[in-house]
Amino acid sequence: TMATAEFSIDGMLLKYNSFFEQIFQYDASGLQKKGKALLFRDEQQWARVLDGRLSSTDLQSYNSKGDEVWLNVTFTCVRSATGALSKVLCLI
């Protein structure tokens, strides 16, 4: 089973499953506050996801206890019927 999450295009965490929560060991409010910062320390990486240049990568992150976590992450940009970017799906 995979950890999954949905992010808005501005990086807010919209939805996630229990496996995603287990990886980072934050409660719901902690996850919401962190948003894309759970995965990205660099705004340029997020920009690369949004423009389709980054679709899969290994990322170093940290859980709520400060423990290092290495993740293989796949991103899918979701577009509306008009072609506008509407959200980003994340699979770990």
VENWOKA-V61076 format. One record per pair of residues at least 6 apart in sequence whose C-alpha atoms are under 7 Angstrom apart, sorted by sequence separation. I is the first residue (numbers start at 1). J is the second residue. If there is no record, write none. Layout:
i: (I | I)
j: (J | J)
//
This chain:
i: (7 | 8 | 40 | 48 | 49 | 62 | 63 | 79 | 80 | 6 | 7 | 61 | 62 | 78 | 79 | 6 | 60 | 61 | 77 | 78 | 6 | 60 | 61 | 78 | 5 | 6 | 60 | 77 | 78 | 5 | 59 | 60 | 77 | 4 | 5 | 58 | 59 | 76 | 77 | 4 | 58 | 59 | 75 | 76 | 3 | 58 | 75 | 76 | 5 | 57 | 58 | 75 | 3 | 4 | 57 | 74 | 75 | 2 | 3 | 56 | 57 | 73 | 74 | 56 | 73 | 74 | 13 | 55 | 56 | 73 | 12 | 39 | 55 | 72 | 55 | 71 | 13 | 39 | 12 | 13 | 38 | 11 | 12 | 11 | 49 | 50 | 25 | 26 | 24 | 25 | 23 | 24 | 9 | 8 | 9 | 8 | 9 | 7 | 8 | 6 | 7 | 6 | 7 | 6 | 5 | 6 | 5 | 4 | 5 | 4 | 3 | 4 | 2 | 3 | 2)
j: (13 | 14 | 46 | 54 | 55 | 68 | 69 | 85 | 86 | 13 | 14 | 68 | 69 | 85 | 86 | 14 | 68 | 69 | 85 | 86 | 15 | 69 | 70 | 87 | 15 | 16 | 70 | 87 | 88 | 16 | 70 | 71 | 88 | 16 | 17 | 70 | 71 | 88 | 89 | 17 | 71 | 72 | 88 | 89 | 17 | 72 | 89 | 90 | 20 | 72 | 73 | 90 | 19 | 20 | 73 | 90 | 91 | 19 | 20 | 73 | 74 | 90 | 91 | 74 | 91 | 92 | 32 | 74 | 75 | 92 | 32 | 59 | 75 | 92 | 76 | 92 | 35 | 61 | 35 | 36 | 61 | 35 | 36 | 36 | 75 | 77 | 63 | 64 | 63 | 64 | 63 | 64 | 86 | 86 | 87 | 87 | 88 | 87 | 88 | 87 | 88 | 88 | 89 | 89 | 89 | 90 | 90 | 90 | 91 | 91 | 91 | 92 | 91 | 92 | 92)
//
